[in-house]
Amino acid sequence: MMLALSSLGLTSLGAMSVAPRRVYAQPTGLGVELEPYPAARLPDGVRSRFVNNINGLRVHVLEAGYETPSRPALLLLHGFPELAYSWRNVMVPLAEAGYHVIAPDVRGYGRTTGWSSDYDTDLAPFRRLNKVRDALGLVLAFGYRSVAAVIGHDAGSPLAGWCAVTRPDIFPAVAMMSAPFGGTSALPFDTAEDLPEATVTDRQSIYDDLAALPRPRKHYQRYYTTRGANENMWHASQGIHDFIRGYYHFKSADWEGNEPYRLEARTAAEWAKMPNYYIMQASQSMAETVAEVMPSAADIAANRWLPDSALSVYAEEYGRTGFQGGLNGYRMGGSGIGVEEVELYAGRTIDQPSIFISGASDWGTYQSPGSFERMQEVACTDMRAVHLVEGAGHWVQQEQAETTSRLLLEFLGGLG
């Protein structure tokens, strides 16, 4: 059905034609202007605002420490299915320590507009280095020639890593959370005398191996590239509020099954040791997957890191936009778009100070076997610390905000 524009919280649609087709999501393209968050939604000291003309985007930003000019800046980049709001509980401690804290809804998420939520859209704007360009433009728009550090979580972690790889002058320190940065790609070396490689067309992939297991499985990132993934999660039978509740619970320290460890190799048999939210049952959708571990009413009432008042923000925002903007980031992985520009940085390392923070109960640390080790041994040449925080799963800056803030401030304080 067609949604009434008044129900979308829009103040202006600009010049826009409406195609004669069904509309399910709030428009997210050029000319769409949304309202900031109401102040009551945010901790004291955090405000919601917009920054225009950022690489084709109108960027929604949460900001703390903005009252005092000439502070060093921090750029915080969220992951999936998160928002700038995911940083709410670490922003004030960082601001109180003297930083201007800037947390955008990244391209494809929340109240940032100027992107397409269609599955069939051109994926090129979602490519990795274009998101780095988004981050760079935002820093410059705030009047900074560099930030004190870029900090990323989940999908925002490799994005922060690529900010550090490509523009060390703008991003002189980097903190990565929950998703290790396994390094840049490698190009063939010393091959001038090699014969042409034979074309292989029937090589079986690890995804084929997963499907061939006695209990057939599939990788969640492959599922996220399918046309039906957005619809399944957005219009989950349990409702979007309960879907997000189950998803966050399943990957947190609250779910007792999260006891991660290093996997021996990148094989289907090893991958299948991970929980169903990473290596899904072949016959299930993500909504069905998380419904099986929905926390009890008592567990929800006892949750202090994600009360229903906070969860409702995610439900409202994703209820308006759907998940496709975030899912397009996963689709980029297998699309081949932007590969050549990324390969320009082949072999390059992160040589500025870095830190990695994850939850002790987070499988994200180990889901790509070898990445955790490569990050420390090869990809980052000045890694100051690695912290696996007790009492946290995948959502470390939300589950253990106080500890995460302290670790970040210790890192920042040692930069000199």
FITIDREN-319580 format. One line per 4 residues: for each residue y, z, x of C-alpha. Coordinates in steps of 0.5 Angstrom, whole numbers, always signed. Example, Ala and Ser with C-alpha at 12.3 -4.5 7.8 and 13.67 -1.06 7.14 Angstrom:
# residues 2
-9:+16:+25  -2:+14:+27 $
# end
This chain:
# residues 416
+0:+0:+0  +7:-1:+2  +11:+5:+4  +18:+7:+2 $
+22:+7:+8  +26:+13:+5  +19:+17:+7  +19:+15:+14 $
+25:+19:+16  +29:+13:+18  +36:+12:+19  +37:+5:+21 $
+32:-1:+21  +37:-6:+23  +36:-13:+22  +28:-13:+20 $
+24:-18:+16  +18:-15:+13  +12:-19:+13  +8:-20:+7 $
+2:-16:+9  +0:-9:+8  +4:-4:+12  +0:+3:+14 $
+4:+6:+19  +12:+7:+20  +15:+1:+24  +15:+3:+31 $
+19:-4:+34  +26:-5:+36  +32:-3:+31  +28:+3:+28 $
+32:+9:+29  +28:+16:+27  +31:+23:+27  +31:+28:+33 $
+26:+34:+31  +29:+40:+27  +31:+45:+32  +26:+50:+28 $
+20:+46:+31  +22:+47:+38  +22:+54:+43  +29:+56:+44 $
+32:+52:+50  +29:+46:+48  +32:+40:+44  +30:+34:+42 $
+34:+27:+43  +34:+20:+44  +36:+15:+50  +37:+8:+49 $
+36:+2:+52  +30:+4:+57  +26:-2:+58  +27:-5:+51 $
+25:+2:+48  +29:+8:+45  +26:+14:+48  +25:+20:+44 $
+26:+26:+49  +25:+34:+49  +30:+37:+54  +31:+44:+57 $
+36:+46:+62  +41:+41:+60  +46:+46:+59  +48:+46:+67 $
+50:+40:+71  +47:+38:+78  +40:+41:+77  +34:+38:+80 $
+30:+34:+75  +23:+34:+73  +20:+29:+69  +14:+31:+65 $
+9:+25:+62  +4:+27:+57  -3:+24:+55  -7:+22:+49 $
-7:+24:+44  -1:+28:+46  +6:+28:+45  +12:+30:+49 $
+11:+36:+45  +5:+38:+49  +10:+41:+54  +14:+45:+50 $
+11:+52:+53  +12:+50:+60  +19:+47:+59  +23:+54:+58 $
+20:+57:+64  +21:+51:+69  +28:+51:+66  +29:+58:+67 $
+28:+57:+74  +33:+52:+75  +31:+45:+73  +33:+40:+68 $
+26:+39:+65  +25:+32:+61  +19:+30:+57  +19:+23:+54 $
+14:+21:+48  +11:+15:+53  +11:+8:+50  +6:+8:+44 $
+7:+15:+42  +11:+19:+37  +19:+18:+36  +20:+13:+42 $
+21:+6:+39  +21:-1:+41  +13:-2:+42  +8:-5:+37 $
+3:-1:+33  -1:-7:+32  -8:-8:+35  -7:-16:+36 $
+0:-15:+39  +1:-17:+46  -2:-12:+51  +3:-14:+57 $
+8:-8:+55  +3:-3:+56  +1:-5:+63  +1:+1:+68 $
+7:-1:+72  +11:-3:+66  +10:+5:+64  +12:+6:+71 $
+18:+2:+70  +20:+6:+63  +20:+13:+67  +24:+10:+73 $
+29:+7:+67  +29:+14:+64  +31:+18:+71  +36:+13:+72 $
+39:+14:+65  +40:+21:+66  +44:+20:+72  +39:+22:+78 $
+37:+18:+84  +31:+22:+84  +27:+28:+81  +24:+34:+84 $
+18:+32:+82  +14:+28:+77  +8:+32:+73  +3:+28:+69 $
-3:+31:+64  -9:+27:+62  -7:+19:+62  +0:+22:+64 $
-3:+24:+71  -5:+17:+73  +2:+15:+71  +5:+20:+75 $
+1:+18:+81  +3:+11:+80  +10:+13:+80  +9:+17:+86 $
+5:+11:+90  +11:+5:+88  +17:+9:+88  +16:+15:+93 $
+24:+15:+94  +25:+17:+86  +19:+21:+86  +18:+25:+92 $
+13:+30:+89  +8:+29:+84  +3:+34:+80  -3:+31:+77 $
-7:+35:+71  -14:+34:+68  -15:+27:+71  -16:+26:+78 $
-12:+20:+82  -18:+16:+85  -13:+12:+89  -11:+5:+89 $
-15:-1:+89  -18:-5:+96  -17:-12:+97  -23:-16:+101 $
-22:-15:+109  -24:-19:+115  -27:-24:+111  -25:-30:+114 $
-31:-33:+116  -35:-31:+110  -39:-36:+105  -37:-37:+98 $
-39:-31:+94  -45:-33:+88  -42:-33:+81  -46:-27:+78 $
-46:-28:+70  -52:-23:+68  -51:-17:+71  -52:-11:+67 $
-47:-6:+67  -47:+2:+66  -45:+1:+59  -51:-3:+58 $
-55:+2:+61  -52:+7:+56  -54:+3:+50  -61:+3:+53 $
-62:+10:+54  -67:+13:+49  -62:+17:+46  -57:+11:+46 $
-50:+13:+48  -43:+9:+49  -37:+11:+53  -31:+14:+49 $
-26:+9:+53  -30:+3:+51  -30:+6:+44  -22:+6:+44 $
-22:-1:+45  -25:-3:+39  -21:-5:+33  -24:+0:+28 $
-22:+6:+33  -15:+7:+30  -17:+7:+23  -23:+12:+24 $
-19:+17:+27  -12:+16:+23  -16:+16:+17  -21:+20:+18 $
-25:+23:+12  -24:+30:+14  -16:+28:+14  -12:+27:+21 $
-10:+35:+21  -17:+37:+22  -19:+31:+26  -14:+33:+31 $
-16:+40:+30  -23:+39:+32  -21:+34:+38  -17:+39:+41 $
-22:+45:+40  -28:+40:+43  -25:+39:+49  -22:+46:+50 $
-25:+52:+53  -26:+55:+46  -32:+51:+45  -37:+54:+49 $
-41:+48:+51  -36:+46:+56  -39:+48:+63  -37:+42:+67 $
-40:+41:+74  -40:+35:+79  -44:+29:+77  -48:+26:+82 $
-47:+19:+81  -43:+14:+76  -50:+12:+73  -52:+12:+65 $
-56:+18:+66  -51:+22:+70  -46:+20:+65  -50:+22:+59 $
-50:+30:+61  -43:+30:+59  -41:+32:+52  -41:+27:+46 $
-33:+27:+46  -34:+23:+53  -41:+20:+52  -41:+19:+45 $
-47:+18:+41  -48:+10:+40  -48:+11:+32  -42:+15:+31 $
-35:+15:+31  -30:+19:+34  -28:+23:+27  -36:+24:+26 $
-37:+26:+33  -31:+32:+33  -33:+34:+25  -40:+37:+28 $
-36:+42:+32  -30:+44:+28  -28:+51:+29  -29:+56:+24 $
-23:+59:+19  -23:+65:+23  -23:+61:+30  -17:+57:+28 $
-14:+64:+25  -15:+67:+32  -12:+61:+36  -6:+63:+40 $
-5:+56:+44  -5:+52:+38  -3:+55:+31  -3:+51:+25 $
+4:+50:+26  +4:+47:+32  -2:+43:+30  +2:+40:+24 $
+7:+37:+29  +1:+32:+32  -1:+31:+25  +5:+29:+22 $
+7:+24:+28  +0:+21:+29  +0:+21:+21  +6:+16:+21 $
+5:+12:+27  -3:+12:+28  -6:+12:+35  -6:+5:+36 $
+0:+5:+41  -4:+10:+45  -11:+7:+45  -7:+0:+48 $
-7:+4:+54  -14:+4:+54  -15:-3:+52  -11:-5:+58 $
-17:-2:+63  -21:-8:+61  -16:-13:+59  -15:-16:+67 $
-7:-16:+65  -3:-13:+71  -8:-13:+76  -5:-17:+81 $
+1:-13:+81  -3:-7:+82  -6:-10:+87  +0:-11:+91 $
-1:-3:+93  -8:-4:+95  -10:+1:+100  -3:+5:+99 $
-4:+13:+99  +1:+18:+96  +4:+21:+102  +9:+26:+99 $
+7:+33:+97  +2:+33:+91  -2:+38:+87  -8:+38:+82 $
-9:+43:+76  -14:+43:+71  -18:+47:+67  -24:+51:+69 $
-28:+48:+63  -25:+41:+63  -30:+36:+64  -24:+31:+65 $
-24:+33:+73  -31:+30:+74  -32:+25:+69  -31:+19:+74 $
-36:+21:+79  -32:+21:+86  -25:+21:+84  -24:+29:+85 $
-26:+28:+92  -23:+21:+93  -16:+24:+91  -17:+30:+96 $
-20:+26:+102  -16:+19:+101  -11:+18:+96  -7:+24:+97 $
-5:+25:+104  -1:+32:+103  -5:+35:+97  -2:+42:+97 $
-7:+46:+93  -12:+44:+87  -13:+49:+82  -18:+50:+76 $
-15:+55:+71  -20:+60:+68  -19:+60:+60  -17:+53:+60 $
-21:+46:+58  -17:+40:+58  -11:+42:+55  -9:+46:+61 $
-1:+47:+60  -2:+49:+53  -8:+53:+53  -6:+57:+59 $
+2:+55:+59  +4:+62:+63  -1:+60:+69  +1:+53:+69 $
+8:+54:+69  +7:+59:+75  +3:+54:+79  +8:+49:+78 $
+13:+53:+80  +10:+56:+86  +9:+48:+88  +16:+47:+87 $
+18:+53:+91  +14:+50:+97  +17:+43:+97  +23:+46:+101 $
# end
